[in-house]
Amino acid sequence: MLQTIHNTLYRRVNIPFIAALSALALSTMPVVPAAAADSMLTDILANGKLKVGTTGDWDPMTLKDPATNSYKGYDIDVVTQLAQDLEVELELVPTDWKTLVNGVTAGKYHMTGSASVSASRAKAAGYTESYFSLNTVPLTLQKNAERFRDWADLDKPEVTVAATLGTTQEQQVKSFFPSAQHKIIEAPARDFQEVLAGRADAHITSNVEAYKLVEKYPTLMVVPVSQARARTPIAMLVPQDDQIWINYLNTWIKLQKERGFFDELAIKWQLAN
């Protein structure tokens, strides 16, 4: 009888005590949020590889050399440094403008290189903080110098203005020139090639590319418009719902801004801004 009473009292005293100890032990165990396990950052660190989508056709941001299958440019320097800081291998994944966003949402790559920030793209993908801005300018042939002097000269029914499918300029050409004819070119062809071939009167592109094109093709010229249009920030496209990956990239961008990394690259690649 005495033993039974003793056992009963022991259980009454120790069951709450044991429960409290168990709760304490559980509370001190490391907890890995479910979101962290699903983050691109976790995948990158676990597999030792950063996959970046890049078009290879935007001078001086990303240029592909078909002979060597290698890339160079401002963008390439940015993501190379990012991979080094992550201590992982960099894999550049070829893509084009019309599938740029789809590549992110389908998980084909962890992020893209620089892309113009647009409300349309933001419906499907997320953006990092911006680290550079660009403007849109029109280009035409030197022989059209007297014909095209400002934006209004291009907005006429007899004028054909080209843009590349999937770029922000595709939407801008329709907005800037509602009266003109629009020629939307699909990669790997480019809009400026239509101007060079005489199949379009002009095309619009970023100021960073415009001056590189004029340097490369002397028959082209930037239309001397009174001012450039559509100043637009550029940033990296990333999965919309991966806040952990976005937070990491934003932190990295802030650090590199403070260290002058982006300013140094702008000088290296002679970016007009």
N, C-alpha and C positions, 0 to 999 in steps of 0.2 A: 504493500500500500504506500509506504513512504517513498519507495522508488518511483512509483507511478506519479505521485504528487510532484516529486523532484523533476521528472521528465517533462511534465505538463508546464511547470513554471519556467523550465529552461527554454521550451519552445516559445512560450509567450514573450519572454524577454528577448530572445535571440532572433526570432523571425523578423521583427522590425529592424533590428540592428544589421542583420545580414542583408536585408533589402536595401538599407541605406548605403551599405558598403558597395553593393552591386551598382546602385545608381551612381555613386561617386566614381567607380571604376569606369563605367560607360561614359560619364561626362568628361573624363580626362583622356579618353582614346581619341586619336586623330580622326577627324571626319573629313572625307573627301566629297565635296558637293557633286551631285550628279552632273551638273552643268560642266564642271571642270573635266570630267572624264570624256565628255562629248566635244570638247573644244578642239579647234584646229591646232592650238598651241600644244596641247597634250600629244596630238598625233605627230606634229613636227618633231618634238623633242624625243618621243619614243622611237620614231623611225629614222631620225637623224637626217631629214631631208625637208627643205622648203621648196614647194612647187609654186612658181610664179608664171601667170599667163602674160604673154607679151606678143605684140603684133609684128614687130620688126620692120615697120614701114613708116615710122614717124621720126624724121630727122629734126633735131638731134637727140630725141628722147630714147628711141630704140631702133636700131638698124641691124638687119641680119645680112651677113655675108653668105650668099648661097654656096660659094666655092668651099668655104670652111665650115659652114653650118654654125657659125659663131655670131654672137651679138655684141654690140657696143652702144654706148650712149649714156646720157644722164640717168635714165631709168635703170639701166643695167648696173651702173655704179651704185645707185641707191640700194637695190635689192642685194647686190653682192656684199655690201657693208652690213646689211640687215642679217644675212645668213651667217656672216662671220661673227657678229655679236650674239647670235643664237647658238653659235658653235655647231652648225649643221651644214650639210652639203646643199648647194643651190642647184635646182633643176628648172631651166627655162622651158616653159611649155608653149609651143607655137599656137597662136589663136588669131582671129581676125575681129574686126570691129562689130560685125553683126552678131557674133556669138560670144563676145567678151563677157557679158553679164551671165549668159547661160552657163559658161564654163565655171563661174563662181558658184552659182546656185546648184549645179550638178556635182560639185566637188571634184571637178577635173583638176583644179589647182586651188591652193590655199588663199590666193590673193592675186590681184593683177598689179602691173606696174601703174604708172600715172594714168589717170583717166579724168576727163572733165566731169565736174560735179553737175548732175542734172536731176531734176525732179522725176523724170521718166525712169532713169536707172535706179533711183532710190526707192522706187516702188517694189523692186525685186531684190536688190542687194544693198549692203551697208557700205558706208564710207569711213575711212579714217579721217583724222584732222587734215586740213590742207597744209601744204608746205611750199606751194608755188601758185601763181596766178598767170593767166594768159588772156589775150584779147583776140578777137576775130577780125581779119582784114581780107579784102578781095585782091586777087591777082588776075592779070590779063597779059596779053602779048605786048611787047614794046611798040609794035605798029599801031596799037589801039590807044596810045597815050593821049591823043587829042579827043578821042571818042569817049573815054571813061575817065572822069576826073573826081567823081564823088559817088556816094551810094545811090543817089537818085538816078544817075546815068545808067545804072544797071537794072533798075526796076522798070523795064519797058517790054512790051510784048514781043518785040523782035530780038530780044537778047536772051541767050541761053546761059544759065549759070549752073555749074556742076558742084556736086558735093559727094562725099563717100558714104555709102550705106552704113548705118550703125554709129556714125559719129554725131557729135552734138551739132556739127555744121549741117547735117541732113535736115534737122528741124529748123535751124536758123535760116537756111536758104529759102524755105517756104515762107517764113515770117518776114524776112528782110525784103524779099522781092516777090510780092504777091502777083504782080503784073507780068513778071518774066516767065520764061519757060525754065523748068527745072530738070536737070539731068543727074539722076542718082546712080552712082557707079559702085559696083560690088567688087570687093577685094577678091583676088589680089590686084586687080586694076585700081588705079587711083584717079581722082578727079582732075589733078593738074595735067595728067596725060591727055585728057580730052581737050584741054586748052592748047597744049603743045601740038596736038594733031589737027586743030582747027574744028573740032566737033562741038566745042563749047566756046563761048566768048570770054568767060571768066569762071573762076571758082573761088570759094572762100575757105580759109584755113586759119589755124592759130598763128599768131605773130612769130612764135618760136620756130615754126616750120617755114613760114613765108620767106624769111631772109636767107634761109639755107637753100631753098628752092631757087631763088633768084641768083644766088652765088653759083649754084650747080648748072642752071639753065639760063644763060645770058639773054635769051629771047623773052624771058618772063620779066614782069615788073609788078611791084605792089602798086595798086591804084592809090594815088595820093589823096585819100579821103581826109576830110577835115578832122575826123577822129575815129579811132578804132571802136568797135562795138563789142557788147556782150563780155565784159570782163568777167572771167570765170575762174574759180579756184580749181586746182586739180588735187587729187588725192588717190589713195589706193582703194580699189573695190574689194570688199570682203563679204563673207556670209552675213546676212542681215541679223541673224539671231545669235551670233557668237560674240557676246559682249566681252568675254575673257580675252579672246584674240584681239578684238578691237581695242580693249584697254591696254594691252601690251604694246600694240603698234603705236597708239597715241602717246604712250609714255616714251617709246623709242624716238618718235618724231620730235617731241619736246626737247629731249636731251640733245639730239643732233642739231636742232635749231640753236640752242644755247651755245653749242660748240662751234657753230659757224660752218657746219658740214654742207648744208644746202647752198649757202652763199659761195663757198669754194667751188662747188660743182657748177653753179651758174656761170662763174667766171671761166672755168675750164671749158665748158661747152658753148660759151658765148651766147647765152640765152638773152634775147631781147625781151625786156619786161617793162 
